Amino acid sequence: MTRLLLINPNTNAATTATMRAIAQAAAPKNVIVEAMSAPYGVPLITTEDALSAAAKAVQALAGAIAATPPDGVIVSAFGDPGLAALRLRLSCPVTGIAEAAMREAGAGGRPFAIVTTTPDLVGSIMATARAYGHGDTMRGVALTEGDVHALMADHDLLVEALAKACTDAIDRLGAKALVIGGGPLGQAAQALAGRFPVSVIAPIPAAMRLALHRLA
């Protein structure tokens, strides 16, 4: 049995459970997905400061993870906070959801865009895309309208706000693939599949595919 550990870099236990369920649903029968939440931080990462704190919180889990090492680890926040530090501390492959989703979106030089809810993280999202080598294919970030906390509290409202931003990414940015940028947006990403004439990439299943590829 292959054991993967999904880390939620925020502190919201309900979000952790939801993301674990999405990952498990994307896994073969011989793979079990476990999950951990950040030991401290915020319930929703919406700012650069919160993202930096999340990276430290994820890094703080390294000792506990190494004590009962899984076969692979997934960092399930879109900035991939703490990923580099975990790779230095752990012997197993560590995969980020932004890393995996951008890799699929930009395959073959395909132009893509990120669709998300957090305007204060646009700078870090663009920097992450460049760091992963997607500077030429990443066309930009399309944002939802309205308060992020209000959207996250209403699934249907969130899906429709993301759908509007997806249309903007296609029409304004010329994206041929869309990445729904956020671990907590996992259910909404699944709801958007098939609604657009371009690929819509849900980051948690993408991370599962890459994590399992690295174990093959």
Secondary structure, DSSP 8 states (H G I E B T S, - for coil): -EEEEEEESS--HHHHHHHHHHHHHTS-TTEEEEEEE-SSS-SS--SHHHHHHHHHHHHHTHHHHHHS--SEEEE-STT-TTHHHHHHH-SS-EEEHHHHHHHHHTGGG--EEEEES-GGGHHHHHHHHHHTT-TTTEEEEEE-SS-HHHHHT-HHHHHHHHHHHHHHHHHTT--SEEEE--GGGHHHHHHHTTSSSSEEE-HHHHHHHHHHHHH-
